[in-house]
Amino acid sequence: MALRVPVKDNAKLEKLIDLIAADAELNQLWRSANINAVDRFGISDHGEIHIRIVANAALRVFRLLVAGGVTPHLVKDHGLTVDDAEIVVLLAAALHDIGIAIHRDDHERYSLIMAYPKARQLLQPLYEEPVLTALVSETLHAIIAHSSEQRCLTIEAGCVKLADALDMTEGRSRIPFDSGQINIHSVSALAVKSVNIGKGEERPVRIDVELHNSAGIFQMDNLLRRKLHNSPLVPYVEVRAAIVEGETEKRLMTEYRL
């Protein structure tokens, strides 16, 4: 699968994307994860489409943070470059849900186990030791920390965690719900019209969420807010939700300043 993310001038990122696209094992893990998620658990897509959405959203958030003066932890703690930090963000996005190929429950931990050899394999053409192990470790942290309840310690991991929550447009919620049942999970999952990531007015990143109705607030309170609160991105992100009335009119529903 081609991730189709903007590489800009990051040659290593472009090479990693090519390696991922050519990796038959990883591509099958995405398909197997999706079978478990959609066909067996009855929840939204967790395969190739989700990976592509998360990868693009995570890189978008990351680049806005860097443009806003935020220093990635790979740069701060390891003395590496912003381009290297983009590698961690992209690779963690690609591997964060492969554990669902085993089971949806506790999938973050299964993803962690499965991602270790795969991360080393994909990064070996790009890095030598000890940098290779540093990048693998940071990638694994971002994978385990995408859980809502897991404390997230790095900017890179925070970008993946937030991006995972942002894949919630019209039925693509990360919150499981019972297919065919009318409840707050099923109604709210269809209430999010669009999610847009841009430069903030007072902070580096702004998330604008358009809702069909107020049921979408459930998605934001129970997914987006929880993930953002449990990450180091809180001081850098503005979140605003608006309900859409007709084709052009909007009325402000709620605004988060976290």
C-alpha positions, 0 to 999 in steps of 0.5 A: 500500500502506498501511504501517499504522505508529503515527504517534502525534502526528507529523503529518508522518509521517502525511502521508508515509505517505499520500503513499507509499500513493498513489505508484503508481510506488513500489508497483510497484517493491515488486511488481517487487522481489518478483518478482525476489526470490521468482520469479527468485531463489527467496528470501523476500519482499522486497516489501510485506510485508517493507517493512511489517515493517521500517517497524514494527520500525524505528520501534519500536526508534527510539522505545524508544531515544529513550525510553531517552535516546538522541539521534538523529543528525538532532537532534544533528547537524542541530538538527532534531526527533525527529519529523523523525528518524522521517521518515528512519527510515520513508522509508529503510525504505520505499525500502531494497530498491527496487533489487531491482527491478533486481537482487538482487546489490548491490541496496543500491547500486541502491536508493541510485540509485533512492531519490534522486529518489523521496525528494526527491519524497516529502519536497518537500510536507513540507520546504523547503531546506536541511532537505529535502536534509539529510533526503534525505542521511540517508535515503540513508545509512540505505539504503546502510548496511542492508547487513551489510558497510556501516558504519552511522553514525547511530542512524536508519540503525541502526534500519533495519539492525536491523529488516531483520535482524529479519524472519526469522520462520519462513522470512522470513530475509534470508539467501538459501538454495536452494529445495528443498535441505536445508542450514543455510540452509534449515533455519535459515530455518524455525527462528525461531518469533517475534521480539519487540521491547521495553524492555530490562532494562539497555538501552533495547531488548531483542530476544527471539527464540524458536527451534524448534531450535538451527539458528536460531542460524545466523540470529542469528550470520550476520545479526542479530549482523553487522548489529548489530555494524556499527551504533551500536546495540550499546551500546543493545540486548540480544538473547536467544534461547530454544528453545521446548519444547512450548507453554509451556516455554522453555529458555535457549539463548544470550544476546547482550550486545553 
